[in-house]
Amino acid sequence: MTTPQTMRHVAVRAAGPPEVMQIAEGPVPTPRAGEVLIEVAWAGINRPDCAQRAGSYPPPPDASPILGLEIAGRIVACGEGVTGWKVGDEVCALTPGGGYAEYCTTPAAWCLPIPKGWSLEQAASLPENYFTVWNNVFDRAGLKGGESFMVHGGTSGIGLAAIQLAKAFGAKVIATAGSPDKTAFCLKMGADHAIDYRTQDFQEEIKTITHKRGVDVILDMVGGDYIEKNLKCLALEGRLSQIAFLKGSRVECDWRFIMMKRLTVSGSTLRASPTERKARLASELREKVWPLLERGEVKTIIHASFDLADAAKGHALMESSKHIGKIMLRVKG
């Protein structure tokens, strides 16, 4: 399959606000051994993209400097040693970077089939959030059926994925969000309880909901003063999984709760995780989560879509926190 030598992509002129992004032209990447080259139809916008654009989350040394961590499209070339995929296959994929472009390379093991009945746009909204939730909630924190689970930012892409998956696997789900409309949406998506953090103290609400027992697992991307409150909200043998720090990572905290309650605190950044770990996550998602997607038991919520040239508008919307669900970029088609 013939591919062009150059492509359009979103370039960041210098670290700064969304307006620093512009369309540029550059070479089409060549897949290395174990990689595929994907003609990108859709790409998802995620918080790490905004952080990279702002200069606070540099890409790994061997990754593309172009923004974009999840895509969907068609494989147009395979590197040496690729098995399981062929030219012409439509896939969605986690990427190490480079998704805001007409062509992107990624390890073949990070690719997943388009769920039956799903569009490329819908499929492109899956990888970053579902890899992250599966890795942190089920793999690291070991959430099991019958346990209780709380996620902060319940109407974010991460939050909605976490609510649905935790519920699908038999957990009691509690979500926090920042408005009555957002808490209502969390309930609509399967949460058993939703707490408006602007008008309610989630620590006090957890005491009431759990009859002072606490919750078994918390997924947090807020940090700051949430950290100590999370520790207080956890039950004996509870697990806190930290994936971001929107309110800051340097905090004063009473860590005695970890000893007294025998808590486990873990954290991870998906982008920096080993290639083999992400390959294993892809395999587990295909086996355990993709059937739920195809049966309609778990779905994606797309709030807005923008053309590639309007990536700045998508970032501005992301940073406003006014959205519910995913924000997408239309690259081709």
N, C-alpha and C positions, 0 to 999 in steps of 0.2 A: 504494500500500500504506500503510495507516494505521499510524502508530507512536505510542506514548504520549508524553506530554510529559516524564515523569520516569522515572528508572531507578535500580536499585540499583548501587552500585559500592563498591570498597574504598577507604576514605579513610585517610590517615596523619595522626593527630592531631598528632604532633610527631616530629622525627627521633629514632630510637631503635631498640630491639630489635623483634623481630617482633610483640610484643604491642601496639605502638602502632597497629596496623591494626585497623579496624573497618568494618562495613557502614554505609553512609550512603545517602541518596537525593539525587539532583541532576537537573538538566535533561539531556534527551537532546541530544547535540550535533547541529549542522546541518552537512551537508557543504558545503565551499566549492567553488569551481570546481576541477574536476579530481579531486575526492574522491568517495568512496562512503561511505555509512553502512551498517555491518554489524551485524546482530543477532548477538551473540556467543554461540556455543555452548560453545567451549572457549578457554582462554588458557594459554600456557606461562609457567612461572616461570623466570627467568634471573638470573644473578649481578648484572647491572646493576640489576635491580629491587631486590635486596637493598641494593645500594650507594645507590640513590636513597632508599629507606626510611630508611637509616641517616644520610642527610644528606651523603654524600660524592660524589654524582653527580646534581646538579640537572638537571632537564629543560631543553631549549632553550627560549628565551623564547616561541616560538610554538606549543609543544607542550602537550598536555593534562598537567596535574599528576598525573593518575591514573596509577598504575603499569601496566605491561603493554606489551610490545613485539612480541608475536606472538599471533595469534588465528585462529580458523576459525569460519565461520558463514554467514549468508545476507545478501546485499545487499538492503536495504529502501528505499534512496533513492540517487539519483545527482546529484551536483552538475553545474553547467553545464560542458559541453564533454567530459563523460566518453564515451569510445568503447571498444568491446571488451567491456564488461560491461553487464548490465541487471539491473533489479530481479528478484529471485528466484534469481539465480545463487548457487551455493554456492562459496565461495572460502576459501583461507587467505591470510594477509597479514602482512607486516611493518607495524608501526605506529610513529608517532613518540611514542606514549604512549597511555594510555587503555584498554588491553586488559582490565584487571580490572574490567569493567563489562558491563552487559547490552547496551549499544550503543556503538559506537566508529567514529570516522571515520578514514580513511587515504587517501593518494593512490591512485587507481585503478591507476596504473602499478606499485604495489608489491604488487598482488594476483596470486595464482596459482591455477590450478584445483586442485580436490581430485584428487590422483592416482587413477586408476582402481583401484577395489578397496580404497581407503583410507577409514577412518572420519574424521569431523570431528575427533575427539580426536587421532588419529595425525597428521592434516594440520596441526593447530595446533602440533605439536611441531617443525615443519620450519623456518619462516622465519628466525628469529634465528640459528640455528646454521648453516644452509646458506648464507644470504647472507654471514655472517661468514667461513666457510671458503672459499667461492668467491672472495670479495674478496681475502682475505689470502694464501691458499695458491696459487691458480691465476692470479689477476689480477695481484696485486702481486708475489708471489715467483716466479711463472712456472714452477711445478712441471711437469715433463714426464715422460712415460713413460720408464722406464729409469733415472731419477734415484732418489736415496734421500731419505727424508723422516722427520723425527722430530717427534712431537707430545707435549707434556707434558699431564698430566691426561687420559690416554687414555680413561677411563671417564666423563668428563663428556659432556654433550650435544655440545659442540664437539668433544671428542676423538673420540667415536665417529663423528661425521659426517666428521671429517678422515681417520680411519683408512680408512673405507669408500671415500670418494671418491678418496683418493690411490691406494688399491689398484685401484679400478675403472679408473683412468686409467694404470695400468701402473708405478707407483712401488714401490720397496722400502720397507716401512713399519716404523718403530720407534716404540714408545710407552712412556711412563713412567706408572706408577701406584703407589698406596700400599699394596698388600697382595697376597699371593699370589692371592686370589680375583679381584682386579681385573686383575692381569697376565694371569691365565688367560682372563679375559673379553676382554681386548684381542686375544689370540691367536685366540680363537673368532670375533671380528668381522673377522679378516683380517690383523692385524698379523703381520709376519714375525718380529719380536722384541719382547719386552716386558720392561722393566726395573723392578724394585721399588726405588723411590728411597729407601725407608726402610732397606733392607738392602744396597743396591748403589750404587756411585758411577757415575752414568750417564756421566760423562766417561770413566772407565776402560773401561766396557762398550762405549762407542762405538768406542774405539780397537780393541778386540778384534773387534767385529762388522764393522767396515769395514776391518780390516787397516791401521789408522792413517791411512786416507785422509780420514775424516770424512764427514759427510752434506751433501747439497746444500741442503736446505731444513729449517728448524726453525720450528714454530709454538709460541709460548710465551705463556702467560698468568700466569706465576709471577713473573718479574722477580727482584729482590733478587740474591742470590748466584748465581742461575742465569744471569744475563746474561753474565758473563765466561766461565763454563763453556760456555755456548752458543757463544760466539765461538771457543773452543778446539775445540769439537766440529765446527765447520763445515769443509768441504773448501774447496780453492781455488775462488774465484768463488761461494762459498756465499751463501745468503740467509737472514737472520733476520727473521721477521715477528712483531712484538710486539703483543699485543692487550689485555693487562691486566697488573697488577702486584700479585698477591695477597701477595707477600712484600716489597713496597715498590718505589718508583721512584727513590729517591735512593740511588745506589750509587757506590762507588769501583771503577773498572774500567780495565784496561789496554787502551786502544783501538788500540794498535799492531797488534793482530791484524787489524783492518779493513784496514790498509794492506798488511801482509805477505801476507795471503791474498786481497786484492782483494774483500773482502766487501761485501755490500749489506745495510743494516739499514733496515727500514721499519716503520711502525706506523700504526694507524688506529683510530678509534672509529666504528663503524657508524652510531650515532645522529646524529652530527654531520656525516656525509657528505652531499654535495649530493643533492637529490631526484633529479636527472637520473642521477647515478651509480647510485643504488639502483634506478631504473627499468631501467637497462641490466643490472644484476646480475639482476633478475627475469627479463628477457628471456633472458639466457644460461642461467639455471637451468632455465627452461621448455624450452629447446632441448636442453641437454646433460645435465641431471641428472634431470628429471622422467621421461624414458623409463627410466632405471635404476631409479627407484622403482616404476614401473608393472610392470616385469619382475621385480621382487623381488630385483634384484642389490644394492640398497642398501635398508636398512630403518631404522626408528626403534625405539628401546628406551625404553619408558615404565616408570619405576620405581614411581611412585605417583601417584594422582590424589586431589584434595581438592575439596570444595565451595567455592564462592566465599567463604562465611562462615568457612572454615577456612584462609584464605590464610596466617595466621600459622604454622600447622603446616607448610605447604609451605616457607615461608622458613626455619623452624628446621631442617628436613631438609636444605635446600640448604646452609645454613651449617655443618651437621655434617659434610659431605662423605662421608656414609655411603651415598649413593645411587649407582647405576649407571644412567646415562641421564637421561631427562627427568622433570621433575615438572610435573604439569598441574593446572589449575583448571577444574572443571566449572561453567560459568556458567548454561547452560540445557539442558534436556533430560535 
